[in-house]
């Protein structure tokens, strides 16, 4: 018996009865977005934020490709993600992996075993790290300072306390001071400059070490925000970090047309009967719903482009399916079994997110949990 052919492109699954939705990820586009951001960052090192499984798109294929492109530093949210990324960087053991959500004594063995670098966010975490015995005292750490986001990081009072604690500073091998911008996607927001000034002021009180402030959008605020390391995340995966800075699309998500049906004028579609046909309509039921990452808020409020046609999403998006009003498309344009694009170069993640009244981060991290995944550009 011949082995089953491996699916590589969307055209391969056009008439496959098994695949109700497909998520295609262009790994090369991720790398090219990193290269573009690296050029914009000047002399600063350009790291990569790959938390949440590379924003839901799959760290295992993406991280090694980024390593080959030249990425030397990665940021993740927690130690479990750090272990995953260390596994993905096995051919590149010198890569640094920072864990953003701090240090816990219970996780010390994992930090030590997998050579993960904790980002210490409180004085208590610093004391806990110094008290542990699992990790070599010379092991590197990062320290995060809060400069106005009021989320993670040392407060100004704690920064002052740390600056006067020479014993702690001498015992810590700090390789990165960092903070995080709250409003970088809005270049004119006054908090950007306030955070920059607070960061600079804090650095003046502390021993010299590389510093990092800019996220994806922060890179475009100017070189004064770059410091030594920039940390792009969403822009790597095709999200626009700020107005006028569109990135190369990375994702194509498509759903199969399970059924085409004619609906008479006055008939309703979907749960709650929230859509009522104002004319005799042709409705396409597509095999993708909120369990696949298509948010319920898109129902009855949004549309997508199929070729040159704007096609409304009608009725509520349900768990497994959604409905499209394809009445205005030529009769031969779509057939049952075809895959229609829900996110692609015409339906960008930022535009879909705006219609859903959310952000591209949420769209990406929810997308395609049970879809056929196809990785191209490797």
DRENLOMI-77390 format. One record per residue (C-alpha): x, z, y. Coordinates in steps of 0.1 Angstrom, whole numbers, padded with zeros to 4 digits. Layout:
<atom px="X" pz="Z" py="Y"/>
...
This chain:
<atom px="0000" pz="0000" py="0000"/>
<atom px="0013" pz="-0009" py="0034"/>
<atom px="0020" pz="0020" py="0058"/>
<atom px="-0005" pz="0025" py="0086"/>
<atom px="0007" pz="0007" py="0118"/>
<atom px="0016" pz="0031" py="0146"/>
<atom px="-0006" pz="0027" py="0176"/>
<atom px="0015" pz="0019" py="0207"/>
<atom px="-0007" pz="0003" py="0233"/>
<atom px="-0043" pz="0005" py="0245"/>
<atom px="-0050" pz="-0030" py="0233"/>
<atom px="-0042" pz="-0018" py="0198"/>
<atom px="-0072" pz="0006" py="0199"/>
<atom px="-0097" pz="-0015" py="0216"/>
<atom px="-0118" pz="-0019" py="0185"/>
<atom px="-0106" pz="0011" py="0165"/>
<atom px="-0138" pz="0031" py="0155"/>
<atom px="-0119" pz="0063" py="0153"/>
<atom px="-0106" pz="0066" py="0189"/>
<atom px="-0133" pz="0076" py="0214"/>
<atom px="-0108" pz="0082" py="0242"/>
<atom px="-0071" pz="0074" py="0248"/>
<atom px="-0045" pz="0089" py="0271"/>
<atom px="-0016" pz="0067" py="0279"/>
<atom px="0014" pz="0083" py="0296"/>
<atom px="0041" pz="0062" py="0312"/>
<atom px="0072" pz="0083" py="0306"/>
<atom px="0094" pz="0058" py="0325"/>
<atom px="0071" pz="0062" py="0356"/>
<atom px="0077" pz="0100" py="0355"/>
<atom px="0114" pz="0094" py="0355"/>
<atom px="0112" pz="0068" py="0383"/>
<atom px="0091" pz="0092" py="0404"/>
<atom px="0118" pz="0118" py="0399"/>
<atom px="0145" pz="0093" py="0410"/>
<atom px="0125" pz="0085" py="0441"/>
<atom px="0122" pz="0122" py="0450"/>
<atom px="0159" pz="0127" py="0442"/>
<atom px="0167" pz="0100" py="0468"/>
<atom px="0144" pz="0117" py="0493"/>
<atom px="0161" pz="0151" py="0488"/>
<atom px="0195" pz="0141" py="0501"/>
<atom px="0223" pz="0163" py="0489"/>
<atom px="0200" pz="0189" py="0473"/>
<atom px="0197" pz="0190" py="0435"/>
<atom px="0163" pz="0177" py="0423"/>
<atom px="0149" pz="0199" py="0395"/>
<atom px="0117" pz="0192" py="0376"/>
<atom px="0087" pz="0216" py="0372"/>
<atom px="0074" pz="0211" py="0336"/>
<atom px="0051" pz="0241" py="0332"/>
<atom px="0018" pz="0238" py="0314"/>
<atom px="0033" pz="0213" py="0290"/>
<atom px="0045" pz="0190" py="0318"/>
<atom px="0011" pz="0194" py="0336"/>
<atom px="-0007" pz="0186" py="0304"/>
<atom px="0009" pz="0153" py="0297"/>
<atom px="0034" pz="0164" py="0270"/>
<atom px="0067" pz="0181" py="0276"/>
<atom px="0082" pz="0170" py="0243"/>
<atom px="0085" pz="0133" py="0252"/>
<atom px="0089" pz="0138" py="0290"/>
<atom px="0116" pz="0164" py="0292"/>
<atom px="0143" pz="0146" py="0271"/>
<atom px="0136" pz="0114" py="0291"/>
<atom px="0141" pz="0134" py="0323"/>
<atom px="0174" pz="0148" py="0309"/>
<atom px="0186" pz="0113" py="0302"/>
<atom px="0177" pz="0103" py="0338"/>
<atom px="0199" pz="0132" py="0351"/>
<atom px="0177" pz="0162" py="0355"/>
<atom px="0198" pz="0193" py="0351"/>
<atom px="0173" pz="0221" py="0359"/>
<atom px="0137" pz="0228" py="0348"/>
<atom px="0111" pz="0253" py="0358"/>
<atom px="0084" pz="0267" py="0336"/>
<atom px="0057" pz="0294" py="0340"/>
<atom px="0064" pz="0318" py="0311"/>
<atom px="0088" pz="0325" py="0283"/>
<atom px="0067" pz="0307" py="0257"/>
<atom px="0070" pz="0275" py="0277"/>
<atom px="0107" pz="0282" py="0282"/>
<atom px="0112" pz="0282" py="0244"/>
<atom px="0093" pz="0249" py="0241"/>
<atom px="0115" pz="0233" py="0268"/>
<atom px="0147" pz="0246" py="0253"/>
<atom px="0137" pz="0230" py="0221"/>
<atom px="0131" pz="0197" py="0240"/>
<atom px="0165" pz="0199" py="0256"/>
<atom px="0184" pz="0206" py="0224"/>
<atom px="0206" pz="0174" py="0229"/>
<atom px="0213" pz="0188" py="0264"/>
<atom px="0222" pz="0225" py="0259"/>
<atom px="0237" pz="0229" py="0293"/>
<atom px="0203" pz="0223" py="0311"/>
<atom px="0191" pz="0253" py="0330"/>
<atom px="0155" pz="0266" py="0324"/>
<atom px="0140" pz="0290" py="0349"/>
<atom px="0109" pz="0311" py="0340"/>
<atom px="0088" pz="0315" py="0372"/>
<atom px="0064" pz="0343" py="0362"/>
<atom px="0091" pz="0370" py="0360"/>
<atom px="0108" pz="0392" py="0334"/>
<atom px="0092" pz="0415" py="0308"/>
<atom px="0113" pz="0439" py="0286"/>
<atom px="0094" pz="0428" py="0255"/>
<atom px="0105" pz="0392" py="0261"/>
<atom px="0142" pz="0401" py="0265"/>
<atom px="0151" pz="0388" py="0230"/>
<atom px="0135" pz="0355" py="0238"/>
<atom px="0153" pz="0351" py="0271"/>
<atom px="0186" pz="0359" py="0254"/>
<atom px="0181" pz="0338" py="0223"/>
<atom px="0170" pz="0307" py="0242"/>
<atom px="0192" pz="0310" py="0272"/>
<atom px="0163" pz="0313" py="0297"/>
<atom px="0168" pz="0324" py="0333"/>
<atom px="0142" pz="0348" py="0346"/>
<atom px="0129" pz="0346" py="0381"/>
<atom px="0127" pz="0382" py="0392"/>
<atom px="0097" pz="0388" py="0415"/>
<atom px="0097" pz="0425" py="0423"/>
<atom px="0121" pz="0455" py="0427"/>
<atom px="0106" pz="0469" py="0395"/>
<atom px="0115" pz="0437" py="0376"/>
<atom px="0150" pz="0438" py="0389"/>
<atom px="0153" pz="0474" py="0377"/>
<atom px="0138" pz="0465" py="0343"/>
<atom px="0162" pz="0436" py="0339"/>
<atom px="0192" pz="0458" py="0348"/>
<atom px="0181" pz="0485" py="0324"/>
<atom px="0177" pz="0462" py="0294"/>
<atom px="0204" pz="0457" py="0268"/>
<atom px="0194" pz="0425" py="0250"/>
<atom px="0208" pz="0402" py="0276"/>
<atom px="0244" pz="0400" py="0287"/>
<atom px="0249" pz="0416" py="0321"/>
<atom px="0266" pz="0384" py="0333"/>
<atom px="0235" pz="0363" py="0325"/>
<atom px="0222" pz="0345" py="0355"/>
<atom px="0189" pz="0353" py="0373"/>
<atom px="0169" pz="0339" py="0402"/>
<atom px="0152" pz="0361" py="0427"/>
<atom px="0120" pz="0350" py="0444"/>
<atom px="0110" pz="0361" py="0479"/>
<atom px="0075" pz="0360" py="0493"/>
<atom px="0076" pz="0343" py="0527"/>
<atom px="0038" pz="0340" py="0534"/>
<atom px="0020" pz="0329" py="0503"/>
<atom px="0014" pz="0365" py="0491"/>
<atom px="0015" pz="0356" py="0454"/>
<atom px="0048" pz="0362" py="0437"/>
<atom px="0081" pz="0374" py="0451"/>
<atom px="0097" pz="0403" py="0469"/>
<atom px="0079" pz="0414" py="0501"/>
<atom px="0099" pz="0416" py="0533"/>
<atom px="0101" pz="0454" py="0528"/>
<atom px="0115" pz="0449" py="0493"/>
<atom px="0140" pz="0423" py="0505"/>
<atom px="0153" pz="0448" py="0531"/>
<atom px="0155" pz="0474" py="0503"/>
<atom px="0174" pz="0450" py="0480"/>
<atom px="0198" pz="0440" py="0508"/>
<atom px="0208" pz="0476" py="0512"/>
<atom px="0211" pz="0483" py="0474"/>
<atom px="0247" pz="0471" py="0469"/>
<atom px="0248" pz="0486" py="0434"/>
<atom px="0219" pz="0464" py="0422"/>
<atom px="0232" pz="0433" py="0440"/>
<atom px="0267" pz="0437" py="0425"/>
<atom px="0253" pz="0440" py="0390"/>
<atom px="0230" pz="0410" py="0393"/>
<atom px="0244" pz="0375" py="0387"/>
<atom px="0221" pz="0357" py="0412"/>
<atom px="0224" pz="0320" py="0410"/>
<atom px="0193" pz="0311" py="0430"/>
<atom px="0173" pz="0326" py="0459"/>
<atom px="0138" pz="0310" py="0461"/>
<atom px="0104" pz="0310" py="0477"/>
<atom px="0073" pz="0289" py="0475"/>
<atom px="0055" pz="0269" py="0503"/>
<atom px="0017" pz="0275" py="0506"/>
<atom px="0007" pz="0246" py="0528"/>
<atom px="0034" pz="0219" py="0524"/>
<atom px="0008" pz="0192" py="0517"/>
<atom px="-0003" pz="0196" py="0553"/>
<atom px="0029" pz="0187" py="0574"/>
<atom px="0014" pz="0201" py="0606"/>
<atom px="0004" pz="0235" py="0592"/>
<atom px="0021" pz="0263" py="0612"/>
<atom px="0027" pz="0283" py="0581"/>
<atom px="0054" pz="0258" py="0569"/>
<atom px="0077" pz="0266" py="0598"/>
<atom px="0069" pz="0303" py="0596"/>
<atom px="0079" pz="0304" py="0559"/>
<atom px="0110" pz="0284" py="0566"/>
<atom px="0121" pz="0309" py="0593"/>
<atom px="0113" pz="0339" py="0571"/>
<atom px="0133" pz="0324" py="0543"/>
<atom px="0163" pz="0317" py="0565"/>
<atom px="0161" pz="0352" py="0579"/>
<atom px="0160" pz="0368" py="0545"/>
<atom px="0189" pz="0347" py="0532"/>
<atom px="0210" pz="0360" py="0562"/>
<atom px="0206" pz="0396" py="0548"/>
<atom px="0216" pz="0387" py="0512"/>
<atom px="0247" pz="0377" py="0494"/>
<atom px="0253" pz="0339" py="0494"/>
<atom px="0238" pz="0319" py="0465"/>
<atom px="0221" pz="0285" py="0462"/>
<atom px="0186" pz="0285" py="0476"/>
<atom px="0153" pz="0267" py="0469"/>
<atom px="0121" pz="0264" py="0489"/>
<atom px="0106" pz="0229" py="0487"/>
<atom px="0081" pz="0218" py="0461"/>
<atom px="0068" pz="0182" py="0459"/>
<atom px="0053" pz="0181" py="0493"/>
<atom px="0080" pz="0203" py="0508"/>
<atom px="0105" pz="0175" py="0501"/>
<atom px="0088" pz="0154" py="0527"/>
<atom px="0089" pz="0181" py="0554"/>
<atom px="0125" pz="0173" py="0562"/>
<atom px="0160" pz="0181" py="0552"/>
<atom px="0158" pz="0216" py="0567"/>
<atom px="0134" pz="0225" py="0538"/>
<atom px="0157" pz="0211" py="0511"/>
<atom px="0184" pz="0238" py="0509"/>
<atom px="0203" pz="0235" py="0475"/>
<atom px="0175" pz="0228" py="0450"/>
<atom px="0141" pz="0212" py="0453"/>
<atom px="0114" pz="0217" py="0427"/>
<atom px="0089" pz="0188" py="0425"/>
<atom px="0060" pz="0191" py="0401"/>
<atom px="0028" pz="0171" py="0407"/>
<atom px="0046" pz="0142" py="0423"/>
<atom px="0065" pz="0136" py="0391"/>
<atom px="0032" pz="0129" py="0373"/>
<atom px="0017" pz="0105" py="0398"/>
<atom px="0000" pz="0129" py="0422"/>
<atom px="0004" pz="0123" py="0460"/>
<atom px="0023" pz="0153" py="0474"/>
<atom px="0012" pz="0147" py="0509"/>
<atom px="-0005" pz="0120" py="0531"/>
<atom px="0013" pz="0087" py="0530"/>
<atom px="0035" pz="0095" py="0500"/>
<atom px="0018" pz="0079" py="0470"/>
<atom px="0038" pz="0081" py="0438"/>
<atom px="0039" pz="0057" py="0409"/>
<atom px="0008" pz="0062" py="0386"/>
<atom px="0017" pz="0078" py="0353"/>
<atom px="-0016" pz="0082" py="0335"/>
<atom px="-0042" pz="0058" py="0321"/>
<atom px="-0072" pz="0075" py="0305"/>
<atom px="-0099" pz="0054" py="0289"/>
<atom px="-0131" pz="0061" py="0270"/>
<atom px="-0149" pz="0039" py="0244"/>
<atom px="-0183" pz="0025" py="0251"/>
<atom px="-0203" pz="0040" py="0223"/>
<atom px="-0236" pz="0023" py="0233"/>
<atom px="-0251" pz="-0001" py="0258"/>
<atom px="-0288" pz="0004" py="0265"/>
<atom px="-0315" pz="-0008" py="0289"/>
<atom px="-0333" pz="0019" py="0308"/>
<atom px="-0366" pz="0011" py="0324"/>
<atom px="-0373" pz="0019" py="0361"/>
<atom px="-0384" pz="0055" py="0364"/>
<atom px="-0367" pz="0067" py="0332"/>
<atom px="-0341" pz="0095" py="0334"/>
<atom px="-0306" pz="0098" py="0319"/>
<atom px="-0288" pz="0129" py="0306"/>
<atom px="-0294" pz="0166" py="0305"/>
<atom px="-0317" pz="0180" py="0332"/>
<atom px="-0331" pz="0145" py="0340"/>
<atom px="-0310" pz="0146" py="0372"/>
<atom px="-0307" pz="0108" py="0374"/>
<atom px="-0338" pz="0086" py="0376"/>
<atom px="-0334" pz="0048" py="0374"/>
<atom px="-0348" pz="0031" py="0406"/>
<atom px="-0347" pz="-0002" py="0388"/>
<atom px="-0344" pz="-0015" py="0353"/>
<atom px="-0308" pz="-0006" py="0345"/>
<atom px="-0281" pz="-0011" py="0319"/>
<atom px="-0264" pz="0022" py="0309"/>
<atom px="-0231" pz="0025" py="0291"/>
<atom px="-0226" pz="0057" py="0272"/>
<atom px="-0188" pz="0064" py="0271"/>
<atom px="-0171" pz="0087" py="0246"/>
<atom px="-0154" pz="0111" py="0270"/>
<atom px="-0169" pz="0143" py="0285"/>
<atom px="-0159" pz="0176" py="0299"/>
<atom px="-0142" pz="0186" py="0266"/>
<atom px="-0118" pz="0157" py="0273"/>
<atom px="-0111" pz="0167" py="0309"/>
<atom px="-0138" pz="0147" py="0328"/>
<atom px="-0152" pz="0173" py="0350"/>
<atom px="-0190" pz="0179" py="0352"/>
<atom px="-0188" pz="0178" py="0389"/>
<atom px="-0183" pz="0140" py="0387"/>
<atom px="-0218" pz="0134" py="0374"/>
<atom px="-0242" pz="0118" py="0398"/>
<atom px="-0217" pz="0121" py="0427"/>
<atom px="-0189" pz="0096" py="0419"/>
<atom px="-0180" pz="0061" py="0407"/>
<atom px="-0151" pz="0044" py="0392"/>
<atom px="-0137" pz="0009" py="0395"/>
<atom px="-0139" pz="-0015" py="0365"/>
<atom px="-0122" pz="-0047" py="0377"/>
<atom px="-0136" pz="-0054" py="0411"/>
<atom px="-0169" pz="-0035" py="0405"/>
<atom px="-0177" pz="0000" py="0416"/>
<atom px="-0196" pz="0016" py="0387"/>
<atom px="-0215" pz="0049" py="0393"/>
<atom px="-0213" pz="0078" py="0369"/>
<atom px="-0250" pz="0087" py="0364"/>
<atom px="-0265" pz="0119" py="0350"/>
<atom px="-0246" pz="0150" py="0340"/>
<atom px="-0213" pz="0146" py="0323"/>
<atom px="-0218" pz="0163" py="0290"/>
<atom px="-0193" pz="0177" py="0265"/>
<atom px="-0185" pz="0145" py="0246"/>
<atom px="-0200" pz="0116" py="0267"/>
<atom px="-0207" pz="0104" py="0301"/>
<atom px="-0230" pz="0076" py="0313"/>
<atom px="-0221" pz="0046" py="0336"/>
<atom px="-0246" pz="0024" py="0354"/>
<atom px="-0232" pz="-0010" py="0346"/>
<atom px="-0262" pz="-0030" py="0357"/>
<atom px="-0243" pz="-0050" py="0383"/>
<atom px="-0216" pz="-0061" py="0360"/>
<atom px="-0218" pz="-0096" py="0344"/>
<atom px="-0236" pz="-0094" py="0310"/>
<atom px="-0205" pz="-0104" py="0291"/>
<atom px="-0181" pz="-0081" py="0310"/>
<atom px="-0184" pz="-0051" py="0287"/>
<atom px="-0192" pz="-0048" py="0250"/>
<atom px="-0199" pz="-0018" py="0227"/>
<atom px="-0165" pz="-0007" py="0214"/>
<atom px="-0146" pz="-0017" py="0245"/>
<atom px="-0125" pz="0010" py="0263"/>
<atom px="-0132" pz="0014" py="0300"/>
<atom px="-0106" pz="0030" py="0323"/>
<atom px="-0116" pz="0064" py="0338"/>
<atom px="-0082" pz="0070" py="0353"/>
<atom px="-0057" pz="0042" py="0360"/>
<atom px="-0041" pz="0023" py="0388"/>
<atom px="-0075" pz="0016" py="0403"/>
<atom px="-0089" pz="0051" py="0397"/>
<atom px="-0060" pz="0072" py="0407"/>
<atom px="-0059" pz="0109" py="0398"/>
<atom px="-0060" pz="0120" py="0435"/>
<atom px="-0091" pz="0098" py="0441"/>
<atom px="-0108" pz="0111" py="0409"/>
<atom px="-0100" pz="0147" py="0419"/>
<atom px="-0114" pz="0142" py="0454"/>
<atom px="-0147" pz="0129" py="0440"/>
<atom px="-0148" pz="0160" py="0417"/>
<atom px="-0141" pz="0183" py="0446"/>
<atom px="-0109" pz="0196" py="0430"/>
<atom px="-0071" pz="0187" py="0429"/>
<atom px="-0051" pz="0164" py="0408"/>
<atom px="-0034" pz="0194" py="0391"/>
<atom px="-0066" pz="0204" py="0375"/>
<atom px="-0075" pz="0169" py="0364"/>
<atom px="-0041" pz="0164" py="0347"/>
<atom px="-0039" pz="0198" py="0330"/>
<atom px="-0074" pz="0194" py="0315"/>
<atom px="-0071" pz="0158" py="0305"/>
<atom px="-0071" pz="0144" py="0270"/>
<atom px="-0069" pz="0175" py="0248"/>
<atom px="-0085" pz="0156" py="0219"/>
<atom px="-0077" pz="0120" py="0229"/>
<atom px="-0053" pz="0096" py="0212"/>
<atom px="-0020" pz="0099" py="0231"/>
<atom px="0002" pz="0069" py="0237"/>
<atom px="0036" pz="0073" py="0253"/>
<atom px="0051" pz="0042" py="0268"/>
<atom px="0083" pz="0035" py="0287"/>
<atom px="0106" pz="0054" py="0263"/>
